[in-house]
């Protein structure tokens, strides 16, 4: 539970005109770690190169577009909502 005086720090770094928001910084960090692990596994299994690169790029692009469309759309239609979700 939050106590009085606690605060949320949405800005991680502010340096002149450059502002780095905490959520964005950790999102980029998570993507970087995930891609590094993915690259390592592909290299380990000998799958790096060829069609897997295009498939991976399409998956990331599709996920990005889907997430943006979902965020722009707002709440899901009633058909997709679980029971009891308002």
N, C-alpha and C positions, 0 to 999 in steps of 0.2 A: 504494500500500500504506500502511496506517495505521502510524504510528509510536507508540511508547509515549509516553503523555502527551497524545496527541490525544484530543479528546472530542467527542461529539455534543451539540448544544444543542437539545433538543426544545422548550424554552420560549423564545419570542421576547421576550415582555414579561410581567412580573408586577408588577401595580400594585394593592396591597391585595388584595381578594378576586378581582380580575380577573386571569385568566391567559390569555394568547394563545399557543397552541401553534404552532410554526413551520410545520408541515405545513398546518394549517388556514388560517393567514394567507396562505400562498402559493397555496393552493387558491382562496380567495376572490379574491385578486388576479388569478389566471388567469381565473376566471369573469368578473370585471368587465371585463378587457381583451377577452376573447372576445365578450362581449355588446356592448361598445362598438363593436368592429369590425363585428359583425353588424348592429347598428343603423345604422351609417354606410353599409354596403353596401345595406341595404334602402332607406334614404332616397335614396341615389345612383341606384338603379334605379327609384325610384318605387313600390316594392312595400310601403311601410310602411302598415299599416292593414289593415282587413278580415280575411279568413281567415288571412293569414300570421301574424298575432299569435296566433291560437288554435292554429295548427299548431305554431308555435315553442314556445308554453307546454306543449303536449302532449308535444312531443319532449323538452324539458328535464325535465318531470315523469316521463315514461316512463324516461328515462335514469337519473334519480335513484332511482326505485323499483327498476329492474333492477340497478343497481350495489349497492344495499343488500341485495336478495335474494341476489345472487351472493356478497357478502361474508358474509352470515349463513349461507349454505349450506355454505361451506367449499370443499374441493377439488371440481373438476368430476367427474361420473361418468366411469367408464373409457371409455365410448363416445365422449365428447367430448375425451379426452386425446390429444395427438399421440403417435406411437410413441416409445418411449424415455422418456416423461415418467412419473415415479413420484409 
